[in-house]
Amino acid sequence: MDRIIPITDLQTGAKKYIDQIKKTNEPIIITQRGRAAAVLMKYESYEGHVATQEEMNYPDWKNRLSRAHKEAGSGKRIALDTYLKKRSRPSSHKKAV
């Protein structure tokens, strides 16, 4: 369930909310003037969102995701740091322009 708090609560209790996020890994929606304005989340979760967006820049991302699901289902896995090192090397496929 989404936790929603006004920005004034965040201003007075930032440490409490950050500790809560670290413990539960549940994001908190911050409102300003009664409307959603921002999301407070664990940094690791944010990194995951950024990595997902970067992967979706590849024109063949749907095929790559499908292959990843199949490989994961068959037990074929790779450590994240190994994958990131592999991805940082120049490769033959290009991003969509």
N, C-alpha and C positions, 0 to 999 in steps of 0.2 A: 504494500500500500504506500502510495506517495506521501511523504511528509512535506507539508507546506508551511512556511513561516514568513512573516513579514520581515523586511530588511532591518527594521528597528530591533527585532529580537536577535538577529545575527550580529548587529553592532554591539549589543550588550552581552552576548553569550557566545562569541565566536569559538572560543576554546572548547566549550561544552559541545557544540555542534560538530566540530572537527573530530573530537574524541568519539562521539557517537557514530560518525561515518566510518572511522577507522575500525570500530568494533563491529558494526552491522553490515558494512559495505552497501548500505542503502543511501541513495542520493537524497538531497533535500532541495526542494524547489523554493527559491527566494522570490517573494512578491514585492512589488513597489507600486504604491497607489492601487492596491488590490488586483494587480495583474502580474502574471509570471514574468520575471525579469532575468533570472539566472538560475543555474543549477550548481549546487555545491556537491562534489563527489570525490571519492578517493582518487589520488593521482594515478594509480595503476589503472583504474577504470577509464580515466581520461585518455591515457596512453593507448589503451585498447581501441577506443573510439577513433583516435587519430590514425592508428595503424589500419583500421577497417576502411576509413575514408581513402587512405593512400592506395590500398589494394584495389578499391573500386574505381580508381583512375585508369586501370588497365582495361583495354577494350574487351579482353577475353575473361573478365573477372567471374562471370557466371560459370563458365566452363571450369575455371580453376577451383571455384568453390565446390562444384559438383565432384570434381576429382578428389578434393581434400576430404569431403564427406565419405566417399568410397574408401579412401586410404585409411581414414580414421576407423571406419567400421571394420576393416580387415586387420586392425592392430598396427598398421604401419604409422609410425609417429616420428617426429623430429623435435629436438629441443628448440625452444624459441630463440635462444641466443645463436644457435647454429643456423637456424633459418634466416635470422636477420643478417648475419655475416654473409651468407650465401646471396641474399637479396641485394646487399650493398655492392657486390661486384657487378661490373658492366655485363649486360646480357644481350642476347640477340633480339628480344622483343622490345618494342617501343611503346611509349604511352600515347594515348589518343590526343590529338591536338584540336 
